[in-house]
Amino acid sequence: MGGLRKFMPVTFATYCIGMLALSGFPLFFSGFWSKDDILHSAHQWSISHWPFYLGVFGALLTAFYMTRQVAMVFFGNCRLGLSRVTGSEQHTVEHAGVPDREHPHAELTGDPHESPPPMIIPLIILAAFAIVLGFLGTPAWPWFQNFLGEEIPLTFNLGRLGESSVLSTMLISTVVVFVGIGLGWWLYGREPIGTTDEADVLERRQPDIFHLLKRKYFVDEIYEWSFVRFNAFWAKSCAWLDLVIVSGAVQLCSYLVLGLSALSRAIDDYVVNFGFDEGCRGVSKSGKLMSRLQDGRVQNYLRVIGIALAVLVLFLIWGCHS
């Protein structure tokens, strides 16, 4: 980007108002009063003043990086590449009616221009509120605090601005904002970056600090090496436990149950049923034999008695001769 101030004046003006409000520029912007209220509450905390120091440092960084952003986006030379379609612009070109597959080198015509009214009007409204709404929550007239339920007398009193604690916090906040904006403008506003290949000012002067800030204090790397890898290791361990231990135990139990079922069936078929069936068959044969001997016919009984008497007589005769 760069140099968009002359192409987008309304956006530039509203963005500068938002930048000043977010930086906490004194008196005329809502961010100053909200930030001052936060710093004042942190300064009055009797347990520790570290939240106040951290808040002051955060306000300094906010004013610095917002000034850097405005300088790099709206000042200097325009560094937009508008000649050919890039990979990131493919969907934009297709939505514009130029299929990227048919025209891989379609030309993007026109320079940067102001946004249409549906985007400009909300920006103007937000910029106006960034100025006006700040006066509804000042220590002199704490209407917004009273609206949120704080027990503060809703009266207009400029004397509250002169209280020692309020005035000291306002002075510290003002100095921090001017230092941050001044430092950002001194580094990036006086000599804006002219080309995309030009190194950052902080990178040229303090490459180690710039590298540390660019890598975001290596938070992503630390997070990758600690939480992400531990989470991946834990997920793989759980998957291994589920696949090998739990599923293996379940399968082993199922195989044991199947084996016991097969053994029980074999014992039932070839031991219990076989012995019982053979015993039943023997009893059945014995019963059939006995049924033939005791069929209830007198003739058969007389035959048996006659045969028995004949055998007995023969034994007697044979005994007498011997």
C-alpha positions as CSV (number, residue, x, y, z in Angstrom):
1,M,0.0,0.0,0.0
2,G,1.2,3.5,0.7
3,G,0.1,6.9,-0.7
4,L,-3.6,6.2,-0.3
5,R,-4.3,9.6,1.2
6,K,-4.7,11.3,-2.1
7,F,-6.8,8.5,-3.5
8,M,-9.1,8.0,-0.5
9,P,-9.4,11.3,1.4
10,V,-12.6,10.5,3.3
11,T,-11.3,7.1,4.3
12,F,-8.0,8.8,5.4
13,A,-9.8,11.3,7.5
14,T,-12.1,8.8,9.2
15,Y,-9.2,6.4,9.7
16,C,-7.1,9.2,11.3
17,I,-9.9,10.0,13.7
18,G,-10.2,6.3,14.7
19,M,-6.4,6.1,15.0
20,L,-6.4,9.1,17.4
21,A,-9.3,7.7,19.4
22,L,-7.6,4.3,19.7
23,S,-4.3,5.9,20.7
24,G,-6.1,7.9,23.3
25,F,-5.3,11.4,22.0
26,P,-6.2,13.8,24.8
27,L,-9.5,15.6,25.5
28,F,-11.3,15.4,22.1
29,F,-11.5,11.7,21.5
30,S,-13.4,9.0,23.3
31,G,-10.4,6.7,23.6
32,F,-8.6,9.2,25.8
33,W,-11.4,9.2,28.5
34,S,-11.9,5.5,28.5
35,K,-8.2,4.8,28.6
36,D,-7.8,7.4,31.3
37,D,-10.5,5.8,33.4
38,I,-8.8,2.4,33.1
39,L,-5.4,3.8,34.0
40,H,-6.9,5.8,36.9
41,S,-8.6,2.6,38.3
42,A,-5.4,0.6,37.9
43,H,-3.4,3.4,39.6
44,Q,-5.8,3.4,42.6
45,W,-5.5,-0.3,43.1
46,S,-3.8,-0.6,46.4
47,I,-2.6,-4.3,46.0
48,S,-0.1,-3.6,43.1
49,H,0.8,-1.0,40.6
50,W,1.9,-3.4,37.9
51,P,-1.4,-3.3,36.1
52,F,-1.0,0.5,35.8
53,Y,2.6,0.1,34.5
54,L,1.5,-2.5,31.9
55,G,-1.4,-0.3,30.9
56,V,0.9,2.7,30.3
57,F,3.2,0.5,28.3
58,G,0.3,-0.8,26.2
59,A,-0.9,2.7,25.6
60,L,2.6,3.6,24.4
61,L,2.7,0.7,22.0
62,T,-0.8,1.4,20.7
63,A,0.0,5.0,19.9
64,F,3.3,3.9,18.2
65,Y,1.9,1.1,16.0
66,M,-1.2,3.0,15.0
67,T,1.0,5.9,13.8
68,R,3.2,3.5,12.0
69,Q,0.2,2.0,10.3
70,V,-1.2,5.3,9.1
71,A,2.2,6.4,7.8
72,M,2.8,3.1,5.9
73,V,-0.8,3.0,4.4
74,F,-1.6,6.6,3.7
75,F,1.7,8.4,3.2
76,G,4.6,7.9,0.9
77,N,4.4,6.4,-2.6
78,C,1.7,4.0,-3.7
79,R,3.2,0.5,-3.6
80,L,0.2,-1.4,-4.9
81,G,0.9,-3.9,-7.8
82,L,-2.1,-3.4,-10.1
83,S,-0.6,-4.8,-13.4
84,R,-1.4,-8.5,-13.3
85,V,-3.6,-10.8,-11.4
86,T,-2.0,-12.7,-8.6
87,G,-3.0,-15.9,-7.0
88,S,-4.7,-14.2,-4.1
89,E,-6.8,-12.0,-6.5
90,Q,-8.1,-15.0,-8.5
91,H,-11.5,-15.1,-6.8
92,T,-11.8,-11.3,-7.1
93,V,-11.2,-11.4,-10.8
94,E,-13.6,-14.3,-11.3
95,H,-16.3,-12.4,-9.4
96,A,-15.7,-9.4,-11.6
97,G,-16.6,-11.5,-14.7
98,V,-13.1,-12.4,-15.9
99,P,-12.5,-16.1,-15.5
100,D,-8.9,-16.5,-14.4
101,R,-8.5,-19.8,-16.1
102,E,-9.3,-18.3,-19.5
103,H,-7.4,-15.0,-18.8
104,P,-4.5,-15.9,-16.5
105,H,-2.9,-12.4,-17.1
106,A,-6.0,-10.2,-17.0
107,E,-5.2,-6.5,-16.5
108,L,-6.7,-4.8,-13.5
109,T,-7.6,-1.3,-14.7
110,G,-7.9,1.8,-12.6
111,D,-6.2,3.4,-9.6
112,P,-7.2,3.1,-6.0
113,H,-10.4,5.0,-5.4
114,E,-12.7,6.0,-2.6
115,S,-15.1,3.5,-1.3
116,P,-18.8,3.7,-2.2
117,P,-21.4,5.4,0.1
118,P,-22.5,2.1,1.8
119,M,-19.0,1.9,3.2
120,I,-18.2,5.6,3.6
121,I,-21.3,6.6,5.6
122,P,-20.7,4.0,8.4
123,L,-17.1,5.2,8.6
124,I,-18.3,8.8,9.0
125,I,-20.8,7.8,11.7
126,L,-18.2,5.8,13.6
127,A,-15.7,8.7,13.3
128,A,-18.3,11.2,14.7
129,F,-19.1,8.9,17.6
130,A,-15.4,8.5,18.3
131,I,-15.3,12.2,19.1
132,V,-18.8,12.9,20.5
133,L,-19.4,9.9,22.7
134,G,-16.2,10.6,24.6
135,F,-17.7,13.6,26.3
136,L,-20.5,11.3,27.9
137,G,-18.0,9.6,30.2
138,T,-15.6,12.2,31.4
139,P,-14.8,12.7,35.1
140,A,-16.6,16.1,34.9
141,W,-19.8,14.5,33.7
142,P,-19.8,10.7,34.2
143,W,-23.1,10.0,32.4
144,F,-22.0,6.7,30.8
145,Q,-20.6,5.4,34.1
146,N,-23.9,6.3,35.8
147,F,-25.8,4.6,33.0
148,L,-23.8,1.4,33.6
149,G,-24.9,1.3,37.2
150,E,-22.0,2.9,39.0
151,E,-23.1,5.0,42.1
152,I,-21.7,8.3,40.8
153,P,-23.5,11.6,41.2
154,L,-24.7,12.7,37.8
155,T,-23.7,16.3,37.9
156,F,-21.5,18.5,35.7
157,N,-18.5,19.5,37.8
158,L,-15.3,20.6,36.1
159,G,-13.6,20.6,39.5
160,R,-13.3,16.8,39.3
161,L,-10.7,17.2,36.5
162,G,-8.5,19.1,38.9
163,E,-8.3,16.4,41.5
164,S,-4.7,15.3,42.0
165,S,-5.2,11.6,41.1
166,V,-7.3,12.4,38.0
167,L,-5.0,15.1,36.8
168,S,-1.8,13.1,37.3
169,T,-3.3,10.2,35.4
170,M,-4.4,12.5,32.6
171,L,-0.9,14.1,32.4
172,I,0.8,10.6,32.3
173,S,-1.6,9.4,29.6
174,T,-1.1,12.5,27.5
175,V,2.7,12.3,27.7
176,V,2.6,8.6,26.8
177,V,0.3,9.3,23.8
178,F,2.6,12.1,22.4
179,V,5.7,10.0,23.0
180,G,4.2,7.0,21.1
181,I,2.8,9.1,18.2
182,G,6.0,11.2,18.0
183,L,8.2,8.1,18.0
184,G,6.1,6.4,15.3
185,W,6.1,9.6,13.1
186,W,9.8,10.1,13.6
187,L,10.6,6.6,12.5
188,Y,8.0,6.1,9.7
189,G,6.4,9.5,8.9
190,R,9.4,11.6,8.1
191,E,10.7,9.3,5.4
192,P,7.9,6.9,4.4
193,I,8.9,3.6,2.7
194,G,9.1,4.2,-1.1
195,T,9.1,0.7,-2.5
196,T,8.0,-2.8,-1.5
197,D,11.6,-4.0,-1.5
198,E,12.7,-1.4,1.0
199,A,13.4,-2.7,4.4
200,D,11.5,-1.4,7.5
201,V,13.1,1.4,9.4
202,L,13.3,-0.6,12.6
203,E,14.7,-3.5,10.7
204,R,17.6,-1.3,9.4
205,R,18.3,0.2,12.8
206,Q,17.6,-2.7,15.1
207,P,17.4,-5.9,13.2
208,D,17.4,-8.1,16.3
209,I,14.5,-6.3,17.9
210,F,12.6,-6.2,14.5
211,H,13.1,-9.9,14.1
212,L,11.9,-10.6,17.6
213,L,8.8,-8.4,17.0
214,K,8.2,-9.9,13.5
215,R,8.3,-13.4,14.9
216,K,5.9,-12.2,17.7
217,Y,8.3,-13.1,20.4
218,F,8.4,-16.6,19.0
219,V,5.1,-17.3,20.7
220,D,3.9,-19.4,17.7
221,E,7.1,-21.5,17.7
222,I,6.9,-22.0,21.5
223,Y,3.2,-22.9,21.1
224,E,4.1,-25.3,18.3
225,W,6.8,-27.0,20.2
226,S,4.9,-27.3,23.4
227,F,1.1,-27.5,23.2
228,V,0.7,-28.5,19.5
229,R,3.2,-31.3,19.6
230,F,2.1,-32.5,23.0
231,N,-1.5,-32.5,21.8
232,A,-0.4,-34.4,18.7
233,F,1.6,-36.9,20.8
234,W,-1.4,-37.3,23.2
235,A,-3.8,-37.9,20.3
236,K,-1.5,-40.5,18.8
237,S,-1.1,-42.2,22.2
238,C,-4.9,-42.3,22.6
239,A,-5.3,-43.7,19.1
240,W,-2.6,-46.3,19.8
241,L,-4.3,-47.2,23.1
242,D,-7.7,-47.4,21.5
243,L,-6.4,-49.5,18.5
244,V,-4.0,-51.8,20.3
245,I,-5.0,-52.0,23.9
246,V,-8.8,-51.4,24.0
247,S,-9.6,-52.9,20.6
248,G,-7.1,-55.7,21.2
249,A,-8.6,-56.5,24.6
250,V,-12.1,-56.5,23.1
251,Q,-11.0,-58.7,20.2
252,L,-9.2,-61.1,22.6
253,C,-12.3,-61.4,24.8
254,S,-14.4,-62.0,21.7
255,Y,-12.1,-64.7,20.5
256,L,-12.0,-66.3,24.0
257,V,-15.8,-66.3,24.1
258,L,-15.9,-67.8,20.6
259,G,-13.4,-70.5,21.6
260,L,-15.3,-71.3,24.8
261,S,-18.5,-71.5,22.8
262,A,-16.9,-73.9,20.3
263,L,-15.5,-76.1,23.2
264,S,-18.8,-76.1,25.0
265,R,-20.6,-77.1,21.8
266,A,-18.1,-79.9,21.1
267,I,-18.5,-81.2,24.7
268,D,-22.2,-81.1,24.4
269,D,-22.3,-82.8,21.0
270,Y,-19.6,-85.5,21.4
271,V,-19.5,-86.1,25.2
272,V,-22.8,-85.3,26.8
273,N,-25.2,-85.9,23.9
274,F,-23.2,-89.0,22.7
275,G,-23.1,-90.7,26.1
276,F,-26.7,-89.9,26.9
277,D,-27.9,-91.0,23.4
278,E,-26.0,-94.3,23.6
279,G,-27.3,-94.9,27.1
280,C,-30.8,-94.2,25.9
281,R,-30.3,-96.6,22.9
282,G,-29.1,-99.4,25.3
283,V,-32.1,-99.0,27.6
284,S,-34.3,-98.9,24.6
285,K,-32.8,-102.2,23.3
286,S,-33.1,-103.8,26.7
287,G,-36.7,-102.7,26.9
288,K,-37.4,-104.3,23.6
289,L,-35.8,-107.6,24.6
290,M,-37.7,-107.7,27.9
291,S,-40.9,-106.8,26.1
292,R,-40.5,-109.9,24.0
293,L,-40.1,-112.1,27.0
294,Q,-43.1,-110.5,28.8
295,D,-45.6,-110.1,26.0
296,G,-48.6,-111.4,28.0
297,R,-49.3,-114.5,25.9
298,V,-49.9,-117.8,28.0
299,Q,-48.6,-120.0,25.1
300,N,-45.2,-118.4,25.2
301,Y,-45.0,-118.7,29.0
302,L,-46.0,-122.5,28.7
303,R,-43.3,-123.0,26.1
304,V,-40.7,-121.5,28.3
305,I,-41.8,-123.5,31.3
306,G,-41.8,-126.7,29.2
307,I,-38.3,-126.1,27.9
308,A,-37.1,-125.3,31.4
309,L,-38.6,-128.6,32.7
310,A,-37.0,-130.5,29.9
311,V,-33.7,-129.0,30.6
312,L,-34.1,-129.7,34.4
313,V,-35.1,-133.4,33.7
314,L,-32.0,-133.8,31.5
315,F,-29.8,-132.4,34.2
316,L,-31.3,-134.8,36.7
317,I,-31.0,-137.8,34.5
318,W,-27.4,-136.9,33.7
319,G,-26.7,-136.4,37.4
320,C,-28.0,-139.8,38.3
321,H,-25.9,-141.6,35.7
322,S,-22.8,-139.9,36.8
